[in-house]
Amino acid sequence: MPKIKTHRGAAKRFKKTAGGKIKGFHAFHSHILGKKSAKRKRKLSSSIIISPADADRLKRLLP
């Protein structure tokens, strides 16, 4: 059976934590930032743990 290839697009956007969870970034922090408050932009710049529903699909892309 051949090796499973890593999905390169997903690998650039998500990382696996030591506990096996998937870490990613918030959306809505790339442009049109003038109307967003400083608090909102600060919160969006931090990383997040992807929800379990989405993590199941991502685990297939990141073996």
N, CA, C, O and CB atoms as a CASP TS submission, in Angstrom:
PFRMAT TS
TARGET T0000
AUTHOR 0000-0000-0000
METHOD Language model
MODEL 1
PARENT N/A
ATOM      1  N   MET     1       0.836  -1.180   0.000  1.00  0.00           N
ATOM      2  CA  MET     1       0.000   0.000   0.000  1.00  0.00           C
ATOM      3  C   MET     1       0.887   1.252   0.000  1.00  0.00           C
ATOM      4  O   MET     1       1.847   1.314   0.768  1.00  0.00           O
ATOM      5  CB  MET     1      -0.955  -0.007   1.220  1.00  0.00           C
ATOM      6  N   PRO     2       0.593   2.238  -0.833  1.00  0.00           N
ATOM      7  CA  PRO     2       1.465   3.413  -0.904  1.00  0.00           C
ATOM      8  C   PRO     2       1.328   4.306   0.319  1.00  0.00           C
ATOM      9  O   PRO     2       0.351   4.238   1.064  1.00  0.00           O
ATOM     10  CB  PRO     2       1.160   4.214  -2.152  1.00  0.00           C
ATOM     11  N   LYS     3       2.338   5.141   0.499  1.00  0.00           N
ATOM     12  CA  LYS     3       2.293   6.102   1.595  1.00  0.00           C
ATOM     13  C   LYS     3       1.195   7.131   1.342  1.00  0.00           C
ATOM     14  O   LYS     3       0.860   7.417   0.193  1.00  0.00           O
ATOM     15  CB  LYS     3       3.660   6.800   1.767  1.00  0.00           C
ATOM     16  N   ILE     4       0.640   7.685   2.412  1.00  0.00           N
ATOM     17  CA  ILE     4      -0.377   8.725   2.282  1.00  0.00           C
ATOM     18  C   ILE     4       0.339  10.064   2.158  1.00  0.00           C
ATOM     19  O   ILE     4       1.180  10.406   2.988  1.00  0.00           O
ATOM     20  CB  ILE     4      -1.368   8.721   3.502  1.00  0.00           C
ATOM     21  N   LYS     5       0.000  10.816   1.116  1.00  0.00           N
ATOM     22  CA  LYS     5       0.636  12.119   0.923  1.00  0.00           C
ATOM     23  C   LYS     5      -0.056  13.182   1.766  1.00  0.00           C
ATOM     24  O   LYS     5      -1.276  13.164   1.924  1.00  0.00           O
ATOM     25  CB  LYS     5       0.611  12.520  -0.561  1.00  0.00           C
ATOM     26  N   THR     6       0.732  14.104   2.302  1.00  0.00           N
ATOM     27  CA  THR     6       0.206  15.239   3.043  1.00  0.00           C
ATOM     28  C   THR     6      -0.375  16.253   2.072  1.00  0.00           C
ATOM     29  O   THR     6       0.227  16.536   1.035  1.00  0.00           O
ATOM     30  CB  THR     6       1.301  15.885   3.917  1.00  0.00           C
ATOM     31  N   HIS     7      -1.524  16.796   2.393  1.00  0.00           N
ATOM     32  CA  HIS     7      -2.144  17.848   1.582  1.00  0.00           C
ATOM     33  C   HIS     7      -1.362  19.138   1.853  1.00  0.00           C
ATOM     34  O   HIS     7      -1.439  19.691   2.951  1.00  0.00           O
ATOM     35  CB  HIS     7      -3.695  18.019   1.919  1.00  0.00           C
ATOM     36  N   ARG     8      -0.614  19.616   0.858  1.00  0.00           N
ATOM     37  CA  ARG     8       0.320  20.717   1.082  1.00  0.00           C
ATOM     38  C   ARG     8      -0.392  22.026   1.435  1.00  0.00           C
ATOM     39  O   ARG     8       0.132  22.825   2.211  1.00  0.00           O
ATOM     40  CB  ARG     8       1.181  20.920  -0.151  1.00  0.00           C
ATOM     41  N   GLY     9      -1.583  22.248   0.869  1.00  0.00           N
ATOM     42  CA  GLY     9      -2.327  23.460   1.201  1.00  0.00           C
ATOM     43  C   GLY     9      -2.739  23.480   2.656  1.00  0.00           C
ATOM     44  O   GLY     9      -2.674  24.519   3.313  1.00  0.00           O
ATOM     45  N   ALA    10      -3.164  22.331   3.163  1.00  0.00           N
ATOM     46  CA  ALA    10      -3.564  22.232   4.568  1.00  0.00           C
ATOM     47  C   ALA    10      -2.351  22.330   5.491  1.00  0.00           C
ATOM     48  O   ALA    10      -2.438  22.903   6.577  1.00  0.00           O
ATOM     49  CB  ALA    10      -4.314  20.914   4.820  1.00  0.00           C
ATOM     50  N   ALA    11      -1.228  21.772   5.060  1.00  0.00           N
ATOM     51  CA  ALA    11      -0.020  21.780   5.888  1.00  0.00           C
ATOM     52  C   ALA    11       0.489  23.197   6.118  1.00  0.00           C
ATOM     53  O   ALA    11       1.088  23.480   7.156  1.00  0.00           O
ATOM     54  CB  ALA    11       1.074  20.935   5.238  1.00  0.00           C
ATOM     55  N   LYS    12       0.252  24.099   5.150  1.00  0.00           N
ATOM     56  CA  LYS    12       0.700  25.482   5.301  1.00  0.00           C
ATOM     57  C   LYS    12      -0.209  26.277   6.234  1.00  0.00           C
ATOM     58  O   LYS    12       0.204  27.305   6.772  1.00  0.00           O
ATOM     59  CB  LYS    12       0.764  26.162   3.942  1.00  0.00           C
ATOM     60  N   ARG    13      -1.438  25.813   6.429  1.00  0.00           N
ATOM     61  CA  ARG    13      -2.425  26.569   7.211  1.00  0.00           C
ATOM     62  C   ARG    13      -2.682  26.020   8.600  1.00  0.00           C
ATOM     63  O   ARG    13      -3.138  26.753   9.477  1.00  0.00           O
ATOM     64  CB  ARG    13      -3.709  26.614   6.476  1.00  0.00           C
ATOM     65  N   PHE    14      -2.399  24.742   8.817  1.00  0.00           N
ATOM     66  CA  PHE    14      -2.710  24.101  10.095  1.00  0.00           C
ATOM     67  C   PHE    14      -1.511  23.330  10.601  1.00  0.00           C
ATOM     68  O   PHE    14      -0.690  22.851   9.818  1.00  0.00           O
ATOM     69  CB  PHE    14      -3.919  23.170   9.959  1.00  0.00           C
ATOM     70  N   LYS    15      -1.412  23.210  11.936  1.00  0.00           N
ATOM     71  CA  LYS    15      -0.348  22.437  12.571  1.00  0.00           C
ATOM     72  C   LYS    15      -0.972  21.507  13.597  1.00  0.00           C
ATOM     73  O   LYS    15      -2.011  21.813  14.182  1.00  0.00           O
ATOM     74  CB  LYS    15       0.713  23.368  13.235  1.00  0.00           C
ATOM     75  N   LYS    16      -0.325  20.373  13.806  1.00  0.00           N
ATOM     76  CA  LYS    16      -0.769  19.451  14.838  1.00  0.00           C
ATOM     77  C   LYS    16      -0.094  19.814  16.153  1.00  0.00           C
ATOM     78  O   LYS    16       1.095  20.132  16.176  1.00  0.00           O
ATOM     79  CB  LYS    16      -0.461  17.984  14.443  1.00  0.00           C
ATOM     80  N   THR    17      -0.854  19.768  17.255  1.00  0.00           N
ATOM     81  CA  THR    17      -0.270  20.006  18.566  1.00  0.00           C
ATOM     82  C   THR    17       0.269  18.686  19.109  1.00  0.00           C
ATOM     83  O   THR    17       0.048  17.627  18.522  1.00  0.00           O
ATOM     84  CB  THR    17      -1.314  20.627  19.541  1.00  0.00           C
ATOM     85  N   ALA    18       0.976  18.758  20.232  1.00  0.00           N
ATOM     86  CA  ALA    18       1.542  17.549  20.820  1.00  0.00           C
ATOM     87  C   ALA    18       0.449  16.591  21.276  1.00  0.00           C
ATOM     88  O   ALA    18       0.649  15.376  21.288  1.00  0.00           O
ATOM     89  CB  ALA    18       2.448  17.906  21.993  1.00  0.00           C
ATOM     90  N   GLY    19      -0.698  17.132  21.648  1.00  0.00           N
ATOM     91  CA  GLY    19      -1.809  16.296  22.095  1.00  0.00           C
ATOM     92  C   GLY    19      -2.653  15.744  20.969  1.00  0.00           C
ATOM     93  O   GLY    19      -3.623  15.030  21.224  1.00  0.00           O
ATOM     94  N   GLY    20      -2.308  16.060  19.713  1.00  0.00           N
ATOM     95  CA  GLY    20      -3.031  15.523  18.578  1.00  0.00           C
ATOM     96  C   GLY    20      -4.146  16.412  18.062  1.00  0.00           C
ATOM     97  O   GLY    20      -4.833  16.047  17.107  1.00  0.00           O
ATOM     98  N   LYS    21      -4.341  17.576  18.678  1.00  0.00           N
ATOM     99  CA  LYS    21      -5.363  18.497  18.189  1.00  0.00           C
ATOM    100  C   LYS    21      -4.800  19.294  17.019  1.00  0.00           C
ATOM    101  O   LYS    21      -3.596  19.270  16.765  1.00  0.00           O
ATOM    102  CB  LYS    21      -5.847  19.448  19.321  1.00  0.00           C
ATOM    103  N   ILE    22      -5.672  19.998  16.311  1.00  0.00           N
ATOM    104  CA  ILE    22      -5.242  20.784  15.147  1.00  0.00           C
ATOM    105  C   ILE    22      -5.376  22.263  15.473  1.00  0.00           C
ATOM    106  O   ILE    22      -6.426  22.726  15.919  1.00  0.00           O
ATOM    107  CB  ILE    22      -6.078  20.422  13.877  1.00  0.00           C
ATOM    108  N   LYS    23      -4.288  22.998  15.241  1.00  0.00           N
ATOM    109  CA  LYS    23      -4.246  24.426  15.531  1.00  0.00           C
ATOM    110  C   LYS    23      -4.311  25.194  14.222  1.00  0.00           C
ATOM    111  O   LYS    23      -3.664  24.817  13.245  1.00  0.00           O
ATOM    112  CB  LYS    23      -2.969  24.801  16.331  1.00  0.00           C
ATOM    113  N   GLY    24      -5.092  26.275  14.197  1.00  0.00           N
ATOM    114  CA  GLY    24      -5.214  27.094  12.998  1.00  0.00           C
ATOM    115  C   GLY    24      -5.327  28.557  13.358  1.00  0.00           C
ATOM    116  O   GLY    24      -4.967  28.961  14.464  1.00  0.00           O
ATOM    117  N   PHE    25      -5.825  29.351  12.434  1.00  0.00           N
ATOM    118  CA  PHE    25      -5.919  30.789  12.641  1.00  0.00           C
ATOM    119  C   PHE    25      -7.336  31.276  12.390  1.00  0.00           C
ATOM    120  O   PHE    25      -8.098  30.643  11.659  1.00  0.00           O
ATOM    121  CB  PHE    25      -4.937  31.528  11.734  1.00  0.00           C
ATOM    122  N   HIS    26      -7.683  32.399  12.997  1.00  0.00           N
ATOM    123  CA  HIS    26      -8.989  33.005  12.795  1.00  0.00           C
ATOM    124  C   HIS    26      -9.116  33.548  11.366  1.00  0.00           C
ATOM    125  O   HIS    26      -8.129  33.938  10.741  1.00  0.00           O
ATOM    126  CB  HIS    26      -9.220  34.129  13.822  1.00  0.00           C
ATOM    127  N   ALA    27     -10.338  33.560  10.876  1.00  0.00           N
ATOM    128  CA  ALA    27     -10.626  34.194   9.593  1.00  0.00           C
ATOM    129  C   ALA    27     -10.884  35.686   9.827  1.00  0.00           C
ATOM    130  O   ALA    27     -10.899  36.138  10.971  1.00  0.00           O
ATOM    131  CB  ALA    27     -11.852  33.515   8.893  1.00  0.00           C
ATOM    132  N   PHE    28     -11.082  36.438   8.766  1.00  0.00           N
ATOM    133  CA  PHE    28     -11.455  37.858   8.810  1.00  0.00           C
ATOM    134  C   PHE    28     -10.357  38.748   9.396  1.00  0.00           C
ATOM    135  O   PHE    28     -10.659  39.743  10.054  1.00  0.00           O
ATOM    136  CB  PHE    28     -12.722  38.028   9.619  1.00  0.00           C
ATOM    137  N   HIS    29      -9.093  38.405   9.166  1.00  0.00           N
ATOM    138  CA  HIS    29      -8.013  39.255   9.674  1.00  0.00           C
ATOM    139  C   HIS    29      -6.996  39.571   8.581  1.00  0.00           C
ATOM    140  O   HIS    29      -5.819  39.776   8.878  1.00  0.00           O
ATOM    141  CB  HIS    29      -7.315  38.578  10.858  1.00  0.00           C
ATOM    142  N   SER    30      -7.435  39.614   7.313  1.00  0.00           N
ATOM    143  CA  SER    30      -6.478  39.880   6.245  1.00  0.00           C
ATOM    144  C   SER    30      -6.664  41.240   5.592  1.00  0.00           C
ATOM    145  O   SER    30      -5.683  41.863   5.185  1.00  0.00           O
ATOM    146  CB  SER    30      -6.579  38.816   5.205  1.00  0.00           C
ATOM    147  N   HIS    31      -7.899  41.714   5.482  1.00  0.00           N
ATOM    148  CA  HIS    31      -8.128  43.032   4.877  1.00  0.00           C
ATOM    149  C   HIS    31      -9.456  43.581   5.396  1.00  0.00           C
ATOM    150  O   HIS    31     -10.175  42.903   6.130  1.00  0.00           O
ATOM    151  CB  HIS    31      -8.133  42.945   3.306  1.00  0.00           C
ATOM    152  N   ILE    32      -9.770  44.811   5.010  1.00  0.00           N
ATOM    153  CA  ILE    32     -10.931  45.574   5.526  1.00  0.00           C
ATOM    154  C   ILE    32     -10.845  45.636   7.052  1.00  0.00           C
ATOM    155  O   ILE    32     -11.792  45.277   7.751  1.00  0.00           O
ATOM    156  CB  ILE    32     -12.297  44.916   5.075  1.00  0.00           C
ATOM    157  N   LEU    33      -9.700  46.096   7.557  1.00  0.00           N
ATOM    158  CA  LEU    33      -9.471  46.112   8.999  1.00  0.00           C
ATOM    159  C   LEU    33      -9.818  47.462   9.629  1.00  0.00           C
ATOM    160  O   LEU    33      -9.869  47.575  10.854  1.00  0.00           O
ATOM    161  CB  LEU    33      -8.025  45.768   9.294  1.00  0.00           C
ATOM    162  N   GLY    34     -10.058  48.486   8.803  1.00  0.00           N
ATOM    163  CA  GLY    34     -10.310  49.814   9.349  1.00  0.00           C
ATOM    164  C   GLY    34     -11.555  49.907  10.185  1.00  0.00           C
ATOM    165  O   GLY    34     -11.581  50.651  11.166  1.00  0.00           O
ATOM    166  N   LYS    35     -12.601  49.169   9.826  1.00  0.00           N
ATOM    167  CA  LYS    35     -13.862  49.240  10.563  1.00  0.00           C
ATOM    168  C   LYS    35     -13.905  48.322  11.779  1.00  0.00           C
ATOM    169  O   LYS    35     -14.849  48.388  12.567  1.00  0.00           O
ATOM    170  CB  LYS    35     -14.999  48.900   9.647  1.00  0.00           C
ATOM    171  N   LYS    36     -12.906  47.474  11.942  1.00  0.00           N
ATOM    172  CA  LYS    36     -12.878  46.545  13.070  1.00  0.00           C
ATOM    173  C   LYS    36     -12.152  47.180  14.249  1.00  0.00           C
ATOM    174  O   LYS    36     -11.159  47.887  14.076  1.00  0.00           O
ATOM    175  CB  LYS    36     -12.200  45.216  12.670  1.00  0.00           C
ATOM    176  N   SER    37     -12.659  46.917  15.449  1.00  0.00           N
ATOM    177  CA  SER    37     -12.070  47.506  16.646  1.00  0.00           C
ATOM    178  C   SER    37     -10.709  46.870  16.933  1.00  0.00           C
ATOM    179  O   SER    37     -10.410  45.775  16.456  1.00  0.00           O
ATOM    180  CB  SER    37     -13.012  47.333  17.856  1.00  0.00           C
ATOM    181  N   ALA    38      -9.897  47.570  17.714  1.00  0.00           N
ATOM    182  CA  ALA    38      -8.564  47.067  18.061  1.00  0.00           C
ATOM    183  C   ALA    38      -8.678  45.772  18.848  1.00  0.00           C
ATOM    184  O   ALA    38      -7.876  44.857  18.659  1.00  0.00           O
ATOM    185  CB  ALA    38      -7.777  48.116  18.872  1.00  0.00           C
ATOM    186  N   LYS    39      -9.667  45.687  19.729  1.00  0.00           N
ATOM    187  CA  LYS    39      -9.867  44.470  20.519  1.00  0.00           C
ATOM    188  C   LYS    39     -10.189  43.282  19.620  1.00  0.00           C
ATOM    189  O   LYS    39      -9.672  42.182  19.817  1.00  0.00           O
ATOM    190  CB  LYS    39     -10.991  44.674  21.543  1.00  0.00           C
ATOM    191  N   ARG    40     -11.052  43.519  18.628  1.00  0.00           N
ATOM    192  CA  ARG    40     -11.444  42.449  17.710  1.00  0.00           C
ATOM    193  C   ARG    40     -10.260  41.976  16.880  1.00  0.00           C
ATOM    194  O   ARG    40     -10.067  40.776  16.688  1.00  0.00           O
ATOM    195  CB  ARG    40     -12.573  42.919  16.792  1.00  0.00           C
ATOM    196  N   LYS    41      -9.463  42.931  16.384  1.00  0.00           N
ATOM    197  CA  LYS    41      -8.294  42.567  15.577  1.00  0.00           C
ATOM    198  C   LYS    41      -7.263  41.818  16.408  1.00  0.00           C
ATOM    199  O   LYS    41      -6.617  40.891  15.918  1.00  0.00           O
ATOM    200  CB  LYS    41      -7.659  43.817  14.962  1.00  0.00           C
ATOM    201  N   ARG    42      -7.112  42.217  17.659  1.00  0.00           N
ATOM    202  CA  ARG    42      -6.166  41.556  18.552  1.00  0.00           C
ATOM    203  C   ARG    42      -6.591  40.107  18.802  1.00  0.00           C
ATOM    204  O   ARG    42      -5.756  39.202  18.807  1.00  0.00           O
ATOM    205  CB  ARG    42      -6.058  42.322  19.886  1.00  0.00           C
ATOM    206  N   LYS    43      -7.876  39.898  19.006  1.00  0.00           N
ATOM    207  CA  LYS    43      -8.384  38.535  19.229  1.00  0.00           C
ATOM    208  C   LYS    43      -8.248  37.685  17.959  1.00  0.00           C
ATOM    209  O   LYS    43      -7.946  36.494  18.043  1.00  0.00           O
ATOM    210  CB  LYS    43      -9.866  38.579  19.682  1.00  0.00           C
ATOM    211  N   LEU    44      -8.466  38.285  16.795  1.00  0.00           N
ATOM    212  CA  LEU    44      -8.382  37.541  15.542  1.00  0.00           C
ATOM    213  C   LEU    44      -6.949  37.137  15.192  1.00  0.00           C
ATOM    214  O   LEU    44      -6.738  36.189  14.436  1.00  0.00           O
ATOM    215  CB  LEU    44      -8.967  38.365  14.419  1.00  0.00           C
ATOM    216  N   SER    45      -5.967  37.855  15.739  1.00  0.00           N
ATOM    217  CA  SER    45      -4.581  37.557  15.380  1.00  0.00           C
ATOM    218  C   SER    45      -4.054  36.318  16.105  1.00  0.00           C
ATOM    219  O   SER    45      -3.025  35.769  15.711  1.00  0.00           O
ATOM    220  CB  SER    45      -3.693  38.754  15.694  1.00  0.00           C
ATOM    221  N   SER    46      -4.747  35.865  17.165  1.00  0.00           N
ATOM    222  CA  SER    46      -4.276  34.704  17.915  1.00  0.00           C
ATOM    223  C   SER    46      -4.693  33.417  17.202  1.00  0.00           C
ATOM    224  O   SER    46      -5.577  33.421  16.346  1.00  0.00           O
ATOM    225  CB  SER    46      -4.829  34.726  19.361  1.00  0.00           C
ATOM    226  N   SER    47      -4.040  32.325  17.573  1.00  0.00           N
ATOM    227  CA  SER    47      -4.378  31.035  16.967  1.00  0.00           C
ATOM    228  C   SER    47      -5.508  30.374  17.755  1.00  0.00           C
ATOM    229  O   SER    47      -5.787  30.752  18.892  1.00  0.00           O
ATOM    230  CB  SER    47      -3.135  30.107  16.916  1.00  0.00           C
ATOM    231  N   ILE    48      -6.154  29.381  17.136  1.00  0.00           N
ATOM    232  CA  ILE    48      -7.276  28.688  17.762  1.00  0.00           C
ATOM    233  C   ILE    48      -7.111  27.182  17.583  1.00  0.00           C
ATOM    234  O   ILE    48      -6.383  26.718  16.705  1.00  0.00           O
ATOM    235  CB  ILE    48      -8.624  29.165  17.164  1.00  0.00           C
ATOM    236  N   ILE    49      -7.804  26.434  18.436  1.00  0.00           N
ATOM    237  CA  ILE    49      -7.904  24.990  18.263  1.00  0.00           C
ATOM    238  C   ILE    49      -9.144  24.729  17.408  1.00  0.00           C
ATOM    239  O   ILE    49     -10.239  25.182  17.742  1.00  0.00           O
ATOM    240  CB  ILE    49      -7.983  24.235  19.656  1.00  0.00           C
ATOM    241  N   ILE    50      -8.970  24.004  16.314  1.00  0.00           N
ATOM    242  CA  ILE    50     -10.061  23.732  15.378  1.00  0.00           C
ATOM    243  C   ILE    50     -11.088  22.829  16.065  1.00  0.00           C
ATOM    244  O   ILE    50     -10.725  21.926  16.819  1.00  0.00           O
ATOM    245  CB  ILE    50      -9.524  23.070  14.064  1.00  0.00           C
ATOM    246  N   SER    51     -12.368  23.079  15.799  1.00  0.00           N
ATOM    247  CA  SER    51     -13.439  22.310  16.426  1.00  0.00           C
ATOM    248  C   SER    51     -13.339  20.836  16.032  1.00  0.00           C
ATOM    249  O   SER    51     -12.859  20.514  14.945  1.00  0.00           O
ATOM    250  CB  SER    51     -14.817  22.879  16.030  1.00  0.00           C
ATOM    251  N   PRO    52     -13.792  19.939  16.915  1.00  0.00           N
ATOM    252  CA  PRO    52     -13.682  18.497  16.623  1.00  0.00           C
ATOM    253  C   PRO    52     -14.364  18.075  15.329  1.00  0.00           C
ATOM    254  O   PRO    52     -13.903  17.146  14.667  1.00  0.00           O
ATOM    255  CB  PRO    52     -14.266  17.708  17.757  1.00  0.00           C
ATOM    256  N   ALA    53     -15.464  18.747  14.956  1.00  0.00           N
ATOM    257  CA  ALA    53     -16.166  18.389  13.723  1.00  0.00           C
ATOM    258  C   ALA    53     -15.284  18.618  12.502  1.00  0.00           C
ATOM    259  O   ALA    53     -15.273  17.795  11.586  1.00  0.00           O
ATOM    260  CB  ALA    53     -17.462  19.197  13.592  1.00  0.00           C
ATOM    261  N   ASP    54     -14.547  19.718  12.477  1.00  0.00           N
ATOM    262  CA  ASP    54     -13.656  20.004  11.354  1.00  0.00           C
ATOM    263  C   ASP    54     -12.336  19.254  11.483  1.00  0.00           C
ATOM    264  O   ASP    54     -11.700  18.940  10.478  1.00  0.00           O
ATOM    265  CB  ASP    54     -13.395  21.503  11.256  1.00  0.00           C
ATOM    266  N   ALA    55     -11.921  18.966  12.714  1.00  0.00           N
ATOM    267  CA  ALA    55     -10.634  18.310  12.933  1.00  0.00           C
ATOM    268  C   ALA    55     -10.618  16.909  12.329  1.00  0.00           C
ATOM    269  O   ALA    55      -9.571  16.449  11.872  1.00  0.00           O
ATOM    270  CB  ALA    55     -10.321  18.238  14.429  1.00  0.00           C
ATOM    271  N   ASP    56     -11.760  16.226  12.319  1.00  0.00           N
ATOM    272  CA  ASP    56     -11.813  14.884  11.747  1.00  0.00           C
ATOM    273  C   ASP    56     -11.431  14.900  10.266  1.00  0.00           C
ATOM    274  O   ASP    56     -10.704  14.026   9.794  1.00  0.00           O
ATOM    275  CB  ASP    56     -13.213  14.288  11.926  1.00  0.00           C
ATOM    276  N   ARG    57     -11.932  15.908   9.536  1.00  0.00           N
ATOM    277  CA  ARG    57     -11.586  16.005   8.110  1.00  0.00           C
ATOM    278  C   ARG    57     -10.133  16.382   7.925  1.00  0.00           C
ATOM    279  O   ARG    57      -9.468  15.870   7.025  1.00  0.00           O
ATOM    280  CB  ARG    57     -12.478  17.026   7.407  1.00  0.00           C
ATOM    281  N   LEU    58      -9.626  17.282   8.775  1.00  0.00           N
ATOM    282  CA  LEU    58      -8.238  17.736   8.621  1.00  0.00           C
ATOM    283  C   LEU    58      -7.236  16.646   8.965  1.00  0.00           C
ATOM    284  O   LEU    58      -6.138  16.625   8.410  1.00  0.00           O
ATOM    285  CB  LEU    58      -7.984  18.950   9.495  1.00  0.00           C
ATOM    286  N   LYS    59      -7.590  15.745   9.865  1.00  0.00           N
ATOM    287  CA  LYS    59      -6.663  14.678  10.230  1.00  0.00           C
ATOM    288  C   LYS    59      -6.371  13.759   9.045  1.00  0.00           C
ATOM    289  O   LYS    59      -5.306  13.147   8.975  1.00  0.00           O
ATOM    290  CB  LYS    59      -7.227  13.865  11.394  1.00  0.00           C
ATOM    291  N   ARG    60      -7.336  13.665   8.099  1.00  0.00           N
ATOM    292  CA  ARG    60      -7.104  12.875   6.905  1.00  0.00           C
ATOM    293  C   ARG    60      -6.115  13.574   5.967  1.00  0.00           C
ATOM    294  O   ARG    60      -5.353  12.920   5.255  1.00  0.00           O
ATOM    295  CB  ARG    60      -8.425  12.611   6.184  1.00  0.00           C
ATOM    296  N   LEU    61      -6.138  14.932   5.978  1.00  0.00           N
ATOM    297  CA  LEU    61      -5.235  15.690   5.111  1.00  0.00           C
ATOM    298  C   LEU    61      -3.842  15.797   5.682  1.00  0.00           C
ATOM    299  O   LEU    61      -2.878  15.983   4.939  1.00  0.00           O
ATOM    300  CB  LEU    61      -5.781  17.068   4.868  1.00  0.00           C
ATOM    301  N   LEU    62      -3.720  15.680   7.019  1.00  0.00           N
ATOM    302  CA  LEU    62      -2.425  15.812   7.690  1.00  0.00           C
ATOM    303  C   LEU    62      -2.077  14.508   8.407  1.00  0.00           C
ATOM    304  O   LEU    62      -2.218  14.438   9.628  1.00  0.00           O
ATOM    305  CB  LEU    62      -2.444  16.996   8.693  1.00  0.00           C
ATOM    306  N   PRO    63      -1.631  13.486   7.700  1.00  0.00           N
ATOM    307  CA  PRO    63      -1.368  12.195   8.342  1.00  0.00           C
ATOM    308  C   PRO    63      -0.172  12.254   9.282  1.00  0.00           C
ATOM    309  O   PRO    63       0.178  11.248   9.899  1.00  0.00           O
ATOM    310  CB  PRO    63      -1.135  11.127   7.290  1.00  0.00           C
TER
END
